[in-house]
Amino acid sequence: MTLKACKKEEKMDREFQKKFKFEGSINVLTQMMVDPAATEKRGGAKNLPLRRGEILDVIQFTNQEQILCRNSQRRYGYVPRAVMLPL
């Protein structure tokens, strides 16, 4: 990984922590897959855009309805638990 890419990731992580008021280090708890039968959704203010079959890193189980996740482009957001499947 180049120095430029590393700094870009650090900046994205800081922005995530500020936007979601997340304190502490960012640890991946597990990985889950978006249900292939789910409808694809565009992201919103704090929601992550969903693509069928996409593998997401779970950062935090926030409540009964949502999970805080990160996708392969290092974008963060909430995802409904109803469309997530364990790997």
N, C-alpha and C positions, 0 to 999 in steps of 0.2 A: 504494500500500500504506500502510495507516495505521501509526502508531507502535506501537499495541497489537499488531497482526498481526506487525510486524517483530520486536518483543521476544519474542513467542510462538515465532516461527521460530528465533530465536537460542537460546532456552531448549531447544527440541527438539533443536537441533544439539549443544548442550553435553551433554545427556543421552545422545545417541547416542554422542558421543566417549567419554564415561565408561563406558557399558555395553559397547561393543565395543573399548575400549582403542585407539581410533583417534586418531592424532596428526597434526597438520598441518591444512591447510584441506581442506574437503570439496569435491572437484571431480567433476563428472559426466564420466565417461570416454566413455560412449555411451548410447544407449537401446536396449532390447530389448523384445520382446513375449513374453508368456506364450503358449505353444502353445494355440490354440483347442481342440485335441483332448485337452488335459491335464485331469486331474480337479482340481476345485477343492479347496483345502486350507485349513483354518483355521490361523492362525498359532500358533506356540508361544512359548517363552521368547525365543528369538533368531531365530525363523523368521518370515518375512513371510507374511501370508495371501495366497493366490493366487486370482485370478479370471481366467477364460479371456479371452484377447485383451487383457488389460491391458498398458499400456505402462509400463515401469519404467526409472528412471534407474540406470545401473550406476555404483557408487561405487568398487568394488574387485573385481578377479578374485582371490579368496582362494586357491582350490586347484582341483583337477581336478573336484571334485564340486559346489562351491558358489560363488555370486557374492553379494557384498554389494550390496544394492539399496535404492532409495527409491521409494515409490509416490506417487501424486498427493496423498495426504493427509499427505505428509511423514513417513510412518512408515518406519523402517529395519528391515532384517532380511536373513537369508540366504535364498537361493532356489536350488533345485537347477538345475544347468546343463542337465540333461536336458530340462527343460520350457521352456527359453528359445530364442527364435528371433531372429536378427538382423533389423533393419528394412531 
